[in-house]
Amino acid sequence: MPSTHASGVHVRHAISRALATNNQRPREATYKVTSARVFLGSKGGVRRAEVTLDIRKPRLITDLEPHEMTGWVNPDGEHPMMTLVRLDNPLFVDIHPVTWNSWLTVFDSELLPDDIDPFCPRTDPSLELVHLYAQAQSKRVPSSEELRCLWGEESWPWGKAQDPSKGRIQAPRFGVLPEVGLHPPHRGMFDLGAWLWHMDVNGRLSCGVVNDEVVFDTKIGSELTPVGFRCVADP
């Protein structure tokens, strides 16, 4: 299919609109964000986004060329809302942290907090429940080494410098959680750390910021908030 351009109130919304133009749903589509940019409001929040997508039919992983190993969402049609990342070995990764919307499909006895949007990340779960969620999704919780590799070689997932149009750096003020997917994805992944600590397989934290310094593999502390997680799957 040809490239599709769309705009929305944030990047995740713009992607959904681009897919809808091609009669595709986010949980079914195979696509790659080839460009994305956001426009910030006077207080630094995202007020509008533009994206361009390439959309195609799923293909067998064994048929993919090395340059096609990174950035495609659901490349084989069997991993919705996951992107394929080439590390030492290929790895499927959730495109964004686990949200309340996804969490409640597993733990349907829980209730969505009154002040939380369903597309906000599920924060501060116990490690036991995190593993139960991953198992229910036929996935697993990543190691600290995998989280470090997913971050990339630069100071930030998007490059060498802080940039509020590329991603949020600090934890939200007054404990107000933002939705996932407001800023552009990087190698197919949204919200990879910076403002949201990521829990690893052993319950330690990675990809968070303390005094403008990125920290990997540290113990959970009361001052390290918010804490979320994402899952991975081996091909």
Secondary structure as UniProt FT lines:
FT   STRAND          4..8
FT   HELIX           11..21
FT   TURN            22..23
FT   TURN            26..28
FT   STRAND          31..40
FT   TURN            42..43
FT   STRAND          46..55
FT   HELIX           61..63
FT   HELIX           66..68
FT   TURN            75..76
FT   TURN            80..81
FT   STRAND          82..86
FT   STRAND          90..94
FT   HELIX           100..106
FT   TURN            108..109
FT   TURN            114..115
FT   TURN            118..119
FT   HELIX           127..136
FT   TURN            137..138
FT   HELIX           144..151
FT   TURN            157..158
FT   TURN            164..166
FT   HELIX           173..175
FT   TURN            187..188
FT   STRAND          197..199
FT   TURN            201..202
FT   STRAND          205..206
FT   STRAND          208..210
FT   TURN            211..212
FT   STRAND          213..215
FT   TURN            222..223
FT   STRAND          227..228
FT   STRAND          232..233
//
